[in-house]
Amino acid sequence: MKAQSSTLSLVGFEGFRLDTANECLWRLDSDATPERIDLTRKTFGVLRFLIENRGALITHDALLEAVWPDVHVQPEVVKAHIQTIRARLGDSAQCPRYIETLRGRGYRFVAPVEVPTTTPLPVVSEESFGRFVGRTSELQQLSAAMDRARSGNGQVVVVAGEPGIGKTTLLKQFVAAQRFEHRDAWVAEGRCVEGYGGTEPFYPVLQALGQLCQGTGGSEVVKALVTLAPTWALQLPGQVASHVRESLHRQILGASRERMLREINGLLSFLTQTQPLLLIFEDLHWADYSTIDLLAAIAREPGALRLMIVATYRPDEAALAEHPIEQLHHELSLRGLCRDLALGPLPRDAVVSWLKERDHIDPVEEELSHLIVQRCGGNPLFMRATLADLVERNMLRETATGWRPLAPLGTIGAAAPHTITQALEGRIRRLGADERNLLEAASVAGLCFSSATVAEAAGLSTEQFDDLCEALARNQRFIQRCGVKRLPDGGAAAMFCFDHALIRHAFYGRQGLTRRSRLHRQIAERLEAIYARDQRAEVAHELAQHFADARDWLKAIDYLRIALQTAKLRFAYREAQSILDFAASLTAKLPADLRPLKSFEFAEARASLYAAAHDPRAEAAWVELEEQARTIGRLDAQLRAMLGLAYVFSWSDRQRCLDVLDETLTLSASHPDMRVSALVRVSAYVRRIWTNGWSHADLTECETAIRALRETGHPLLIARANMDYSMPCLISTRYREALGILRANYQILFEHAVEHPGFDLARATWMLRLGTPWAQLFLGELGRSMESFDQGMAFFRENGDYFAARKLEVYRAWLLVHTMDYESVIEMYERFVPASTVRAVEADPGALLPVHHRACIVIAGLAYIGLGDSVRAASLFAEARQQMDAMPIMFDWYWRLAIEWGTAEAAMMAGDHRTARSRGEAFLKLALATEDRTWRALAWEVVAREALASGDPVIALDHINSAFAAAAGFETPLADWRLHRTAAAIHEARGDAEQADVQQRRFTSTLARLSNSLPRGDQIGRRLLALSIS
């Protein structure tokens, strides 16, 4: 007879509550204060089976089959257990309140049963042979940590131990106890899976969020996700309606890892306002890097959340794989940010308790426990497998009074398996053919499986498959029930899991390669049937792995392409690199005629990622890509590769960059598709300006190509061109226009990135991350600029893009010059440039490239000007000028403006009017060659101030009027306050007090607007604030 329900973890009946997770009974007094009543495992099994089938007649045979499967037990044993239950309940056979005896027929549970309405808990596996013992101290530590979390002191607990040591069982006992004693917490679990689960970004986090969405109060969680964490809501298509996801796509602009982190923190904060939250992440030695980064960020600043995170992993496996969970655990432990629970083997007394069925133990059980400890080392999984093997070989029997050997203990000791694998293999051989076939097929699917994906591969109907799985789970043979999975069509399938990953490996490893390949293919094709084409992104990793193991390289590569786009959209670039490595290993196995084309596709993605991260390996990647494209006759791809190569050359060799750009422009004219040619021309001319300096001719060519593209009406091509076009806008006083272009067009590219994997989303993300704070800086929005820089730096660091993070930090120092935080600039300079040479990239993965190195020197020189050290400043400007003369590179022309500005300032500070005049004139000449009105105004202001210092207020007035004329009609707040301050001094020198007062008041108001754009109480901008007040 099947139980009506086997997923209830807490079942109440008059005065008592049955705890299936802890396999015990709780007596409730009048105040409902629970008192634990321990039962032997078989006694508990009898009571549980009666309650699960409450109201039904249960025969002796049914009880024997359910509680003593495959073990010969006399019927009198059942009667003994019934008497024990009645004694514990205070029941009687004559006037039964709980268990009624129907003479000669069986028993019936007659008391009303109450099931709590709280979220169902994961049920402790009905593991054969033994109870939960030996972990009382660990349970108490977990409970104490949860109490602290419940009071608003966030907790992180790391449970470490070898395979099979009991990490999962400990946590299930803990969760069940918490639910029984408090019943006030959200509970969710995410488990990492070996293989595809190790590369899909945020795999266990999304799994846990999905559980919260499906549990009690799930609708509230979904609403919170959509409102507070839309970037996460988009990753859960099964929980969020399609029309809502479409709306969310439009809302998210420039989303980043940092935004995802901010949103998840907001979500956790919201959820824990009403009740505590317990998150469990298991097997983190298989976790993706994104998950580790997220856990690190939360663990380092747990705050006052009513949150407890429990993480489990295997230290040996993590160390062998050099997985970042090991380093994170070490760091958190050193800083006192986590509590460690290292699970060791069970001691002998715990093993004795685990084996016995009554309060005392006889010498036979004592000797048996010694044998088990000696052979299995106190590893619970090994002990269960060993006992099961001995029982199935008729060498050991479990009776109502305990374990009894059916052979001499010496013989048993000699026959007992020496490894878990031996123990499992013996049990597997004794399975029925259908059962063994089912479990072998299931092992190919993974640790968890369902009939929906595996039944067909196993050659069974869905009903047959589920019935066999139910019987195996009920008889505690290798698998257990683990909930229900919702299918895309609205249906559901019962989920089953292997009791341990080692068990799954045992079934998988005993199959031949040919059979495994066939099963992988069948399961993959079944997944394709279940998930429509537009739904497969959520199982792309799984499909890729199955088709790869089925040796269908092309299909595996197709799904890796989808997985790669998913990783990019989650801004998980380290996972993207892992996927690219996997793709490279697969393309190497393709036939020779297919290999170049597929290899090229992923090679372009890798080169783009390198370039966006400013990784020096990008040059070799683009060179190889250009050669491949030329070989296979892909002109469009060859042009993209040449643009990429020109960009990389611009970091170290301006002339090589310009030569490649000229070749690209010439070659683009031969492309038959005008749209491709126009898009290439936009990019090439923008890069010429960025590399060689402002050019009206280049800008005109660029705008001509953009107009041609806009006439096509193709929104995606236009968006790609506009992203490039925003760069010249940033350096021609069209700051606000650039900001709008970046935001609007990045959003378009982001929304269509999945169906257009050729998009270089990484480069577009870099442009957004740099362009946004740059435009905000020149618009005088200093606080917003600082926030954008900080978010961008955090984003790139979390993704391991150290080049990009450091480059942004250099440009952030450019902002700090304008906030007058000169000491912070010098600190950055001393960290990044300890010597006058660029550090070796091999020695420091975040080392500065030449373009960043000299920008850092120039910005530091300006900081020394602000601190009044003209000698040190002049030295740095001379060093930067020497580097630019020796090796011209991208953007030198722009930083020469800053050098001349700073050199003129240094000369004025030193009283060297001749040098100040000549450098000021050089500055003005350079500024007038650009279309940036901020620089033009600043240059006119310098020569005006030098003229005034030289005693010529008339010339000074003429120059300052030219400065105002240069800025007229443009937003130039970084220059405006300086213009008004100098104008006030000139008018005062000329004796015009009224105009001097007007200009002084304008100076004060314009400077105050800049200062007020910074957040109050912040350490940044104090010198600027003081100047505005004075």
N, C-alpha and C positions, 0 to 999 in steps of 0.2 A: 504493500500500500504506500502511495506517495503522500508526503506531508502536504497539508494545505499551504503552508508557507514555511520556508526555511531561511528567510532573510530577516526575520525579526530579531533584534539584538536585545530588546527589553520588553518582556511581556508581563503584564500585571494581572494578578487574580487575588481574590479576597485575602488581604493581610500580607501578601507576598509579591515579590517580583522576580521573575526568572531572567537571569543575565546569561544569554547564550554566548556572548563574547568571552566572558571570564569563567564560563562553565560553573556557575555557582547560583545559589538562591539567596535572596535578601528578604529578611523579615522586617515588616514595617510596623512600628508601634503606633500609638494614637497620634503622635506628633509627626508621623511619617519619617522618623529618623531611622535609616536602614541599619540592620545588623546582618553581617555576612554569615551565611551557612554554607560550609564547604561540603560538597558531595564527591564521592568517587566518580571517575569518569563514566563508568557504565551506569551507575545509579542516576547520574545526571542525564545520560542518554535516554534512559527509560522515561523519565519525567518529561523531558523535552519532546519526545516522540508522541507521548500521550497528549500534551498540550497542543502541539502542532496539528493533531487530528482530533481536537476537542469535539465532544458530542458524538464521535463515531466509535463503534465497537472495534477494539483492537485485539486481535487474537494473539495467543501465545506465539504462533508461528510468525505473525507479522512483526512482533517485537523482537524475536530472535533474529529474523532476517535484517531488521533495521539496525539493531544495536550490536549484534554479533555476526556480521556478514562473514561467510566462508570459515566460520569457526564452530566446531561442534560443542554445544552447551546443553546441559540437561534442563528440561522445563522448570525444575524446582528452583533453578537459579533466578528466574524471573520473579517467582513468588518472593524470594528473599529480598530482592531489590524493591519490590512493591511495599513490603513491610517496612523497610528502611525509610522510604519516602513518606509513608503514613506517619511514622514516628517523628520525622522532622517537621511535618506539617501539623501534627496534633490531630490527625484524622483517624477515623475508625472504620473498619469494614462493615459494622452493624449499622451505623448512622453516617454514611459517607457525605462529607461536604465537598471533597475534591475528586477522589478516585472511587468509582463504583465497580464492584466485582460482579460479573455475570457468570455464575458457576458453570464450569465446563466449556465456557465459550471465550472468556477473555476479560478485558477491562475497558472502562470508559471514563474520560475526564469530564466531570459534570459541572465544575465551578465556572461562573461567567469569567471571561477573559477580556482584559482591557489592553489595547495596544496604544502606546503614546503616539501623539500626532507629530512629534518632532521629526527632523530629517533622519531617514534610515541611516544606520552606520554600516561601514564595512564590517562584515562578520569575520571573526577569527576563524581561520581555516579549521575544519573538523579533521585535524591531523591525526593519523593513527598513532597509537601507542604513546600515551603520555599526556600530562597536563602542563599548564604554564607554571614553571617554578624557577627559583633561583635568581629572579630579577626584581625582588622587592625594593632594594635600594634604588635601582634605576627608575622604577615606577614612581617612587616617592620624589625623586629629583625632578622628574618630568611634571608631576602634579604640583610641586612647589613653584616650578617655573611658570606653569599655567596660572597659578594663583597670582603671581607677580604681574603677569600679562593682563589678567582680569582686572587688576587694580590700576592699570594704565602705565605699566612699565614694560615696554616691548621686550620680547625675549627671542634669542636665537639659540637653539640647542643642536649640536652636531653629534650624531650617533654613528660611530665608526666601528667596523668589525669585518672579519673574514666572511666569505660566502657561507650561508647556512648557520650562522652563529645566533640568529634570532632577532635581527633588527626589525624586520617587518612584524613579527609576532609581538614583540615588545610594544610597538607603536599601536597595533590594533587593540591590545589589552588596555593601553593608556587611553585611547580614544573612547573605547567602550566604557571604561570607568568614569571618564569625564562626563560622558553623555548621561550616565546613570546618576551620578552624584550632583550634577549641576543642570544639564539639559538647557544650557543658555548660550551655546557657542555655535557660530558658523564653523563647519568643518569641511575641508577640501583637501584632496590628495592629488599630486602629480607624480607620475613615475616615469623615469627616463628608460628608454628602450635601446638596447644594443643595436647599432646599425643606423637606420634612418633617424631614430630618435636622437642620435648624437649630433646630427647636423641640422635638423630643422630648428630654426630660431624660436626660443621661448617654448619649446615643446611641453615640458611639464607644467609651466605656468598657465598656458592656455588650457591644458587638460584640467587643472584645478579650477580655473574660472568657469569652464564648461560645467563642472560638477555643481558649482555654486548656482549657476543659472538654472540647472535642472532640479535642484533640491527645493525643500520648503523655503518659501520666500524668494524663489527664483525670479519671479517677475520683477521684484524690487531690485534685484541685482542687475537684471537686464536694463532696467530704466537707468540705474546708476552708471552702468557701462556706457550707454549711449550719451548720457548727459556729461559725465565726468571723465570718461576715458574712451573717446571715440576711436582713437588709433587702435585700441585693444578690441573694441567692439567689431571693427572691420576684420579682425583676425578670427572671429567666431561666426562664420556664416550660418552655421546651424542654429544659432541662438538669436540672431538678429534678422528681421524681415528684410527682403531684398530692397524694397523701396526706402527703408531706413538706411541701409548701407549706401545706396546711391546718394542720398542726402548727405551722409557723413563724408563721402568722398569729396563732395563740393566744399564742405566746411574746412577740411584739413588742408592747410597750406604750409609747405615747407616743413612737414612733420619730421621729427628726428628721434634718435634714441633718447635724447634728453627730454623731449616732450613725452615720449612713452613712459619714461621713468617718473616724470612729474605727474602724469595722469594716473599711473598705478598707485602712486603715493596718495593722491587725492581720493581714489576709489577706496583704498584700504582705510584711510582716515574716516571716510563717510560710513563704510560698513561697520567699523568698530565703534561708532558713536552709540549704536543701539545695543550691540552685543559683542562679546569677544570673538576673535577669529583665530582659528587654528589651521595653519597651512603646513602640510607635510609633503616634502619632496624627497623621493626615494631614488637610490642608485645614481647619485650625482657623479659618480666616476664615468658615467656614460652621457653626461649632460652636454648640451651645446654651450658654446662660449657666451652667448647672449644671456642665457639663464644665469650663469655664474656672475656675469657683470651686474645683472639686476639684483641678485641676492647680496652681492657685495655692497651695492649702493644702499640697500635697505638696512643691512646689518650694521653698516658703519654709522648710520643715523636712525636708529629705530624710533626715536622720539617718544612721545607719550601715547603711542597707539596701544590699544588693547589687543595686541597682536602677538602671537607666538608662531615662530617658524621652526620646524624640526627638519633637519636635513640628514640623510644617511648616505654613506658611501663606503667603498672598500679601499682602505689606504694602500694596500699592496698593488692593486690594479691601477689606482690613480698615479702612484709613483712610477710604475713601469711605463705608463703612457704619458708621463709628464703632464697630467691633466691639471688645469688651473684650480680645481677644487682643493687640491692639496695645499697650494700656496695660500689660497684664501683662508682655509681652515687655520693654517699656521699664523697668518696675520691677525685674524680675529682673536685667536687664543692669546697671542702676545699682548694685544691691546685690551684684553678683558671684555671683548664684545660678544663672546659666545660662551656657552657652557658645554663642556665636553663629556660625552658618555662613551667610553671605550669598552665595548662588550668583549669579554674574554670567554673562554670555555666554561661550561657549567661545572661547579665543583662536585665532588662525589656525593655529598649529602643531598645536593639538589637532584642528582641523577636518581638516587634512592627514592626521594619523594616523587619524582617524575614517574617511576616505575610502579610504585605500590598502589594497591587498591583498598587498603585499610590502614588503620592507625598504627599498627605495628608491622615489623618486617621480620621474616624468618631467615635463618642462615642461608637457605637456597637463594632467596632474593638478594641477600647481602653479597653473596659470591657472584651472582649474575650481574649486579650493578658494578662490581669491581671489574668484571670482564668487559662490560660495555664501556666503562670509562677508559680502560686500558686500550681497547681497540679503537674507540671513536674519539678519544680526546675531549670529551665534553661538548662536541659539536652536535646540536640538536638535530640538524638535518641528517647527518651521518647516522646518528642513533636511530632515528625513525626508519631510515632506509635499511639499516642492519636488522632491526627487529622484524620489519615487514618481510625481509628476505628469509629470516630464520623461521617465521611462522609459515610462510608459503612452502617451505621445504620440510614442514612437519617436524622441526627440531625444537620448537617452542610453542607453547599454547598459553593464551590468556584466559584465565578462569575467573569466576566470580570472586575468588579469594586471592587472586594474584597471579603472577607468572609461574608457570611450571615447565621445567625442561622435559622434553620427550627423548632426550639422549643425554649421555654423560656430559657434564659441563666442559670437560677436557675436549671431547669431540666437537661440541658446539664452538669452543674457542678456536679450534683448528679450522672449522668450516666457515666461521664468520668471515665476511669479505674484508679485505684490507683497505679498500678505497671506496669512496662513494660511488664511483663509476661501476665497480664490481657489484655493489649492492643493488644499484638500480638496474643493471643489465639482467641480473638474475630475476628480478621482479617482472621486468618487461617481457622476458621469455615466457613467463607463466600467464600472461594475458591471453584472452581469446583473440582469434585472428582479426575479428571486426574491431575490437577495442584497440589492438596494437596498430592496426592500419589507420584508425581515426587519429590516434595520438601522434603518430608519425606525420600524418598530413598536417595536423594542427601545429606541430613544432615548426613546420616550414612557414606558417603564417606569422608566428612570433610568440611572445610570452603570453599574450591574451588573444582570444580568437572567438569566433561565433560560427554558427551553422550558415549564416548568410554568405560567408566568404570561403568556408572550408568544406562544407558538406559535399558539394559537387566534386571537389578534388579527391575526397575520401571515397567516392563512389557510393554515397548514401543519400537518401532523401533527407530533407530538413528535419522531418519528424524522427526518423531513425537516428540521425546524428544527435539531436537534442536528448532523445531518450537514453542513448548510450552515455552521453556526457552527464546527465542527471544521475544515472546509476553509478558511474565512476566517482562523481563528487560525493554522492551519498555514502558510498562505501570507502571514502577517504583514499582513493587510489589515484595519485599523481596530480589531480586537478581539483579546483574548487570553483564555486560560482562567484562571479564578480560583477553582478548588476546586469543592466539592460542597456543596449546601445540603440539610439535612435538612428534610423536610416533616412537617407535623403527623400525617399518617397513617402515618408510619414509612418512607415512601419517600424517595427522594433525586433531586435534579436537578442536572445539571452547570451550573455558573455561568460566565458569560462577562462580561467588562467591556470597555468601550471603552478604547482605549489612553490617552485623555485626555478630560477634560470638554469641551474645545473641540471634539473630534470628535463627541461626543454632541450638543452644541449645533448643530453643522453639520447633522446629520441631522434634528434636531428642527425647526430653523428653516426648513427647505426645504419643510415640509408646510403645507398650508392649515389654517385654524382648524377647519373642519368635520371634516376627517379626523382631526386631533389629538383633538378632542372625542370622536369615535367610538372611537378607540383607547384613550383614557383610560377610557372607560366599560367597554370590553371587558376591559381589564386589571383594573379594579376589581372587576368581576363575577367574574372568574376568581379573584381573591384571596378574595372572599367564598365561593366554592366550595371553595377549599383550606382556609380557616380556619373552623372552626365558630364559632358565635356567641359562645361563651364564650372563644374564643381570639383574638378580633380586637383586643383591647386592644393587643397587641404590634405590630399593623400599622395602628392607628387613624389615625395621622398620614398614613401613606401612602394609605390609603383616602380620607381627607378631601381630600387634595390631588388625587387622581385624579378623584373625583366633582366637585370644584370646577372642575377643568379640563374636565370633561365637561358643565359647566353644570347639573349636578343639585344645586342648592343645598341641597335638603332632606336628601338623603342625606349630603352633605358635612357639614352641620350636625350630623346624628346622630352621625357619627364624631368630630366635634370635641368633642361632649359627652363621649364616652368618653376622648378624648385629654386633655381638661381634668381629668377625674377622675384619670387616670394621673399627670398633672403634680402634682395636689394630694397624691396618695399618696406621691409622691417628694419632696414639700415643695419643689417647684420653682415658686415663686410668680411669678417673672419670666417663666418659660415659660408659666405659666397666663395672665398678662397678654397675652402674644403671641398665645396661642390665642384669647383673648377679642377681641382686635383683629381677628384673622382672621374670627372668627364675626360680628363686627359688619359687616365688609365684605360678607359673604355674605348676611346678613339684609337688608341694604339692597337686594339684588337680587331679593328674593322678591316675589311678587304682593302687592298692597296688603292683601288680606284675610288673608294669612298672616303678614305682617310683624310686627304688634304682639305676637302670641303668642310667636314665636321670639325676637324682640328682648327681650321681657320675661325669658325664661328666662335668657339670658346676662347681661342687665343685673343680675339678682339676684345672680348669681355675682360679678360685678365689684364691686357694692356691698358684698357680704360680705367680699371680699378687702380693699377699702379700709378697712372698719370694723375688721377684725382687725389691720390695720397702723396703725390710728389716723391714717389719712391724712385731712386736712381735706376732700378731694374726696368723702368718703363722704356728707356732708350732701346735696349736690346729687344724688348717685346715688340715695340713698334717696327723696328728694322726687320725682324723676322716676319712680322705680319705683312709688311709692304712687299717683301719678296714672295710670300705665299700668294698674295692677291694677284701679283703680276703673273705668277706661274699658272694660276687657274683661270686667268682672264676676267677677274672681277674688278672692273674699272672703278665702280662706286666704292668698293671696299678699299681699293688701292688709294683712292683720294682721301678717304677717312684716315687711313694709316699714315699718309704723308702729312696730313694736318696734325695728327697726334705726334709724329716724329718732330715736326717743326716746333711744336709746343715744348717738347722735352729739350730740344737743342737750345731753345730760348733761355733755359736755366743756366747755360754755361758758354754758349757761343752764338752771339747775335748774328754774325754773318752767315753761318751755316743755316740758322733758322730762316733768315730772309731768302737765302738761295732756294731752300726747299719750298718755301711759300710761293716764290716765283714759278718754280717748276710745277707746283700744284695748280696755280692759276692757268698756266699754259695748257696743262693736261686736261683741266676741267672743261675747256672749250670744246674738246672732242667728244664729250659725253653726249649721247643722243637724247637724253632726258633733260629738258631745260630746267626742271625743278631741282634735279640733283646738281646741275652746274651752278645754278643760282645760290643754292644753300652752301656749296663749297666756297663760292666767291665771298659770301657774307663772312664766313668764318675766317677765310684767308686774309681779307682786308682788315678785319678787326684785329687779327693777330699781328699784322704788320704795324698797325698803330700802337698796339700795346708794346711791341718790341722796339720799333724804330723811332717812335715819337709821333706827335700829332701831325696829321697830313690831311689837308682839305681834299686833295685828290683821292686819297684812299677812302675817306669818308663818303665822298660822292659816289664812288664805285660801289661801296657797300650799300648805300641807300638805294641806288639803282637796282641792285639785285634784290633787295627786300621788297621794293615796289613790284617787281616781276613776280615774286613769290606771292605777295598779297593778292595779286590779280588772279592767281589760280584758285584762291579761296580754300586752300588745303590747310585746315587749322593746325595740324600737327607740325607740318613743315614750317609754317609761319611761327609757331611757338618756338621751335628750335632756333630759327633765325633770330627771333626777338631776344632770346636768352643771350646770344652773342652780342647783339646790338646794344644791349644794356651796358656793356663795358665801356664803349666810347661815351655813352651818356654820363657815366660816373666821372669822367675826366673832362667834361665840357660844361659843367655847371648845370646839367640837367639831372640833378640828383633825385628830385621827387619823381620825375618821369622814369628814371632808372629803377627806382624802388617799386613803382607800380608794374613796370614791365617784368621785373624779376618774379614778383609774387604771382601775378596772373598767369604767366606762361609756364612757370615751374609747376603750378597746379595742373595745367593741361597735360604736361608731360608725365607727371606723376600718375594721373588718372588713367593714362593709356600705356603705362610702362609694361604691363603684363602682356598685352597682345602685340606689343612692339619691342621685343627684346633687344633690337638693334639700338635703341635709344641709349645714349651715354648718360644715364641718370646720375652716375657718380660725379661726373664733371659738372652737370647742372646743379647738383647739390653743393659742390664746392663754390660755384659762382654765386649761388644764393647765400651761402654762409659768409662769404667775403663781401659781396655787394651790398647786402642789407645793412650791416653796421657801418660800412664805409659811407653809404649815402646818408645814413642817420647822423653820422659825425659831421659831415659837411652841411647838413641842414640845421646843425646846432642842437640836435636832439641827443645830448651827451649821455643821459641816463639810459635811453633806449639803445643807443649804440653800445654802451658798456654791457647791458644785458644780452644783446645779440652776440657780442663777441664771446662772453662767458658761456652762453649756451652752445655756441659753435665749437669752442675749445673742448667742452665736456663731451659733446657729441663725437668728435673725432677721436678723443682719447679713449672713450668707451669702446669704440670700434677698432682700436689698435692702429689708427691712422696717425702716427706720431708726427710725420712730416707736416701734414695739414694742421694739426693742433698747434705745433710750434710756429708755423707761419702765421696763423691767426693771432698767436700771442705777440708776435712782432708787430703786426698791424694794430693790435690793441694798445701797444706802447705808443704808437702814433696818436691814438686818442688821448693817452695819458699826458702827452706833451701839451695838448690843448686844455686839459683839465688842470695843468700845472702840477701834476704829481710826479715831479722829476726824480725823486728818490726811487720810486717804483720802477721807473724806466732804467735807471742805472743798475738796480738789482737784477732786472731781466737781462740786461747787457752782460753783466758779470757772470750770470749763469750760462748764457748761450755762447759767449765769445770770450773764453778765458785767454785766448792767444789770437794773434793776427791771422791765423790760418784756419781754414774750414776743417772741422774734425772729420776723421774717417767715418764714413757711414757704417762700415763693418763694426767699428768699435762702439758706436752709439746709433741705434736704429732711429733716433729722433734728431740726429745731427742736422745742422742747417746746410742747405745748398747755397751756392754763391749768391744767388739773387736775394735770399733772405738774410744771409750773413752781412752783406754790405748795407742793406736796408736797416738792419739792427745797429750798425756802426753810425749811420747818419742820424738815426733817431736818438741814439745816445748822445751824439754831439749836440743836438738841439736841447737835450735835457741839461747838459753841462752849461749851456748858454743860460738856461733858466736859473741855474744855481750860481751864476756869476763866475764860472771858471772858464774864461775865454781861452786860456792856454791849452787846457785839456780838450776843449771843444775844437779848436783849430787843428790840433793834432789828429783828432778822429776824422775831421773833414778831409784833411790831406791824405790820410790813409784810404778813405773811401774813393777819393778822386784818383789816387794811384791805381787802385784795383780796377776802376772803370776804364782808365786809359789802357791798362795792360790787357784786360779781357772784357770787352763790352758785352753786355747781356741784356735780357729783357728788362724793361722798366728803368734802366739807368737814366734815361732822359728825364724821367719824372723825379727821381731822387736827386738829380743834379740841381733841380729847382730848390730843393731843401738845403743842399750843400751851399749854394750861393747865398741863400737867405741867411743861413747860420753863419757863414764866413763874414758876410757884411756886418751882421750883428756883433760878432766877436771883435772885428776891427773897430767898430764904434765904441764898444766897451773898453777897448785898449787905448782909445784916443787917436787911433791911426786913421785920420780922415781920408788920406790918399787911397789907402787900401779899401776903406769902406766905400768910397765913391766908385772905384773901379769894379769892386765886387757887386755893388748895388746895380751898376749899369749892366753888368753881365747877367745878373738876376732878372732885370727888366727885359733884356733881350730874349732870354729863354722863355719868360712868362708870356711875352707878346706873341711868341711863336705857337702858343697853345690857344685853346678856346675855353680854358678854365678861368672864369672871372674872379674866383677867390685868389688864385695865384697872381693874376694881373694886378688886382687891388693891393695885395700884400707887397708886390714889387714896387709899385708906385709909392706906397707908404714908406718903404725903406729909403728910397732916394729922396723923398720929401723930408724925412727926419734927418738924413745926413746933411741935406742942404741947410736945414734949420740949425743943426749943430755946427755947421761951418759959417754961420752968421749971415745967411742969405734967406730971410723969411719970404721975400717976393717969389723967388724960384721955388721955395718950399710950398707956398700956397698954390702955385701953378701945378706942381706935382701932386699935391693932395687932391686938388680938383680933378685931375686926371684919374686918380684912384677912385673917387666917387663916381666919375663917369663910367669907369670900367665895371663897377658893381651895379650901376643903375639898371633896374628891371630884373635883377637876378637875386636869388637867395644866397647870400654870402656871409652868414653870421660869424664865421670864424675870422673874417677880416674886418667886419663892420666896427667892432668895438675898438680895434686898433686904429682904424681910420679916424673915428671920432676923437679918440684920445690925442692923436697927433695933430688933428685940426684944431683942437682946443689950445694946444701949446703954440701952434703957429699964430692963431688969432691973438693970443695973449702977447706974443712977441711983437706983433704989429700994433698993439695998443687997442685992439677991438674987443673990449671986455664983454660987450653984449653977445657977439658971436662966439666968443670963448665960452661963455656961460651956456649958450645953447648947445654947443658941441660937447661940453662937459656933461650936461644932463643926458644927452644922447649916448655918450660913452657909458654912463652909469646904467641906463636902462637896457642897452643892448648887452652889456656884460651880465647884468642881473638875469636876463632871460636865459643866457647860457648856464649860469650858475643854478638857476631854479629848475633847469631840466634834469639836474641830478637829484637823486633821492635824498631827503633830509636825514641827518643823523649818520650818513655814510662817511667812511673815512676818505672817500675819493672827493677831490675838488675843494678841499678846505682852503687852499691858497687862492683859488679862483674866487671863492666866496668872500674871503677877506678883502681881495682887491675890489670886488664889486661894492662892498660896504664902504670901504675907505674912499 
